[in-house]
Amino acid sequence: MNFAGLEIKNVSDDDVNAVTWGVFPAKEIIQPTVVDHASFKFWKDEAFRSWVDKWASIYEKESESYSFLHKIHDSFFLVNIVHNDFVGGDLNKCIEDFITNHKELISSIKI
């Protein structure tokens, strides 16, 4: 999902995944963690807001770093991958398949 709310997903809005761990700022690993569409939207807002409100704000407005962080905010996607076959699965193939299936969108992102 990008800042503007464009979503590419292979789950429905009401799907919920329970994952075996979650990592959150200033906290220990939390078990279990639930990943759902509504929560991801909140995480998206917090992530994109932090790139400009926290990180970009420490740089001069004319700097390359300030500009780069705003480009991330404006053009990147926040991604959540849940791959439940951690023993026999192939996470690289999962990511490669996504890239193959979305080449046009990926090539449209300008940095």
C-alpha positions, -999 to +999 in steps of 0.1 A: +000+000+000+014+034-008+008+067+009-021+075-014-038+042-005-032+023-037-032-014-026-020-045-043-030-075-022-038-112-025-062-112+005-096-098+012-102-068+036-115-091+063-087-117+062-067-120+094-033-137+098-019-147+131+019-146+129+043-162+154+061-130+162+059-092+158+086-065+160+076-031+173+097+000+182+110+001+217+094-032+226+106-068+229+094-094+204+057-099+209+040-133+204+016-138+187+008-109+165-023-105+144-019-089+110-051-076+094-061-050+068-073-023+092-042-025+113-020-024+082-037+008+072-028+024+105+008+011+103+010+025+068-001+060+080+025+059+108+053+047+086+048+073+058+042+101+083+075+092+101+095+096+069+085+132+066+076+143+101+105+127+119+133+118+095+131+145+068+126+172+094+162+168+106+176+178+072+177+211+054+149+214+029+174+218+000+193+187+010+194+154-010+184+135+021+153+157+026+143+152-010+150+115-009+128+109+021+100+129+005+103+107-026+100+076-004+069+091+011+054+099-023+063+069-043+072+038-022+049+010-010+048-004+025+048-042+022+036-069+045+045-104+036+031-134+056+046-167+044+034-195+065+057-223+052+089-212+070+104-247+070+098-258+034+087-226+017+106-203-006+102-167+004+124-156-025+101-172-050+071-155-033+088-121-038+100-129-073+065-139-083+051-107-070+077-087-090+070-107-122+033-102-118+036-064-112+064-053-135+044-024-150+036-009-116+071-014-103+087+002-134+063+032-130+078+041-096+103+070-101+129+078-076 
